[in-house]
Amino acid sequence: MLLTAIRNTAFALLALVITQTSALSFTLEVGGKIKNTTDAENKTYVFTDKELFAMPVHSITTTTSWTPRVKFDGVLLADILAKVGAEGTMMTLYALNDYYIDVPISDVAKYNMILAYKMGGEMLKVRDFGPLFLIYPRDAGGAELNSPLYNSRFIWQINRIVIK
């Protein structure tokens, strides 16, 4: 009986670990006008979370319309665009719920935005802006970045980018 209880507890813990691990895994698909692909058939580059975590980490400490001043950590959007060989002037960022926003690629050089996967040192979860949240340096950007136009570009739950 004790052995059965131990075995059942072990299975329950293993199931919990598997569930938690898979819940944290995510991908970012980039398509459209790109030169480099990982999926030639679909003409897309698919980043795994591990590949994104291996890229240089950059931070922006700022407020958003939904958060107090906090440190966000992630990858430079410029690094993503360079890796895929982006050749467009506009990008459409899509969220898990198919919400999307168009952002000019010129913003990338001008503002050095990041695709954040951490907020306040904690991994972003889907329920709190994850897996990826586009962060501009709002507090350092003056009135322009604190406008309705730029507030609308702070898209979260990002899973796909299309270069146009």
C-alpha positions in Angstrom: 0.0 0.0 0.0 2.8 2.4 0.9 4.6 1.5 -2.4 1.4 2.3 -4.4 1.0 5.7 -2.6 4.7 6.5 -3.4 4.3 5.4 -7.0 1.1 7.5 -7.4 2.7 10.5 -5.9 5.7 10.1 -8.2 3.5 9.9 -11.3 1.5 13.0 -10.1 4.8 15.0 -9.6 6.1 13.9 -13.0 2.8 14.9 -14.7 3.0 18.3 -12.9 6.6 18.8 -14.1 5.7 17.9 -17.7 2.7 20.2 -17.6 4.7 23.2 -16.2 7.6 22.7 -18.6 5.3 22.5 -21.7 3.3 25.5 -20.5 6.5 27.6 -20.5 7.7 26.5 -24.0 6.9 28.7 -26.9 7.9 29.6 -30.4 8.1 32.8 -32.5 7.4 32.5 -36.2 8.7 35.2 -38.5 7.6 35.2 -42.2 7.0 37.5 -45.1 9.9 39.3 -46.8 12.8 37.4 -45.2 16.0 35.8 -46.7 16.7 33.2 -44.0 14.3 30.4 -43.1 14.2 27.3 -40.9 11.1 26.1 -42.7 11.7 26.4 -46.4 8.3 25.0 -47.3 6.4 27.7 -45.4 9.1 30.3 -46.0 9.3 31.1 -42.3 11.9 31.2 -39.6 10.7 29.6 -36.4 12.6 30.5 -33.2 12.3 28.2 -30.2 12.2 29.7 -26.8 15.7 28.1 -26.2 17.1 29.9 -29.3 15.6 33.2 -28.1 17.1 32.7 -24.6 20.5 32.0 -26.1 20.5 35.4 -27.9 22.0 38.5 -26.1 19.7 39.7 -23.3 18.7 43.4 -23.3 16.7 45.3 -20.7 14.4 48.2 -20.7 13.1 49.7 -17.4 9.9 51.5 -18.1 6.2 51.9 -17.4 3.5 50.8 -19.7 -0.2 51.6 -19.7 -0.7 48.2 -17.9 2.3 48.0 -15.6 4.2 50.2 -13.1 7.8 51.0 -13.8 9.5 47.6 -14.1 12.5 46.0 -15.7 11.7 44.0 -18.8 14.3 41.5 -20.2 14.3 40.0 -23.7 15.9 40.1 -27.1 16.4 43.1 -29.3 13.8 43.1 -32.1 16.7 44.3 -34.3 18.6 41.0 -33.6 15.5 39.0 -34.6 15.2 41.0 -37.9 18.9 40.6 -38.6 18.8 36.8 -38.0 15.9 36.3 -40.5 17.3 38.8 -43.0 14.2 41.0 -43.0 13.8 43.1 -46.1 10.6 45.1 -45.6 9.6 48.5 -44.3 6.6 47.3 -42.1 6.0 44.4 -39.8 2.7 43.0 -38.4 3.0 41.5 -35.0 0.3 38.9 -34.1 -0.8 37.8 -30.6 -2.0 34.4 -29.6 -5.6 35.5 -30.0 -4.9 36.8 -33.6 -5.0 40.5 -32.5 -2.4 42.3 -34.6 -0.7 45.7 -35.0 1.4 47.1 -37.8 4.7 48.6 -36.7 7.1 50.4 -39.0 10.5 48.7 -39.1 12.1 52.2 -38.8 10.9 52.1 -35.1 13.5 49.3 -34.5 16.5 51.5 -35.2 14.9 54.6 -33.6 13.9 53.0 -30.3 15.7 49.7 -29.9 12.6 47.9 -28.7 12.8 44.4 -27.2 10.6 41.3 -27.3 10.5 40.9 -23.6 10.1 37.4 -22.0 10.7 38.5 -18.5 9.2 41.2 -16.3 10.6 42.1 -12.9 12.9 39.0 -13.2 10.0 36.6 -13.7 9.2 34.8 -16.9 6.1 36.1 -18.6 3.2 33.7 -18.7 0.3 33.9 -21.1 -1.9 35.3 -18.4 0.5 38.2 -17.8 1.6 39.4 -21.2 3.6 36.3 -22.3 5.2 34.7 -24.0 6.6 37.8 -25.6 5.7 41.5 -25.0 6.9 44.3 -27.4 8.5 46.9 -25.2 9.5 50.4 -26.2 11.6 52.6 -23.9 8.4 54.6 -23.1 9.7 56.5 -20.1 12.9 57.6 -21.9 11.1 58.5 -25.2 9.2 61.6 -24.1 5.7 62.6 -25.1 6.0 60.7 -28.5 6.3 57.3 -26.9 3.6 58.2 -24.3 1.0 58.8 -27.0 -2.0 56.7 -28.1 -0.2 55.6 -31.3 2.7 54.1 -29.4 0.6 52.8 -26.6 -1.2 50.7 -29.2 2.1 49.2 -30.3 2.8 47.6 -26.9 1.4 44.3 -28.1 1.7 41.2 -25.8 1.2 37.5 -26.2 3.3 37.7 -29.5 3.8 34.5 -31.4 4.2 35.6 -35.0 5.7 38.5 -37.0 5.1 39.1 -40.8 7.6 41.3 -42.6 6.0 43.5 -45.3 
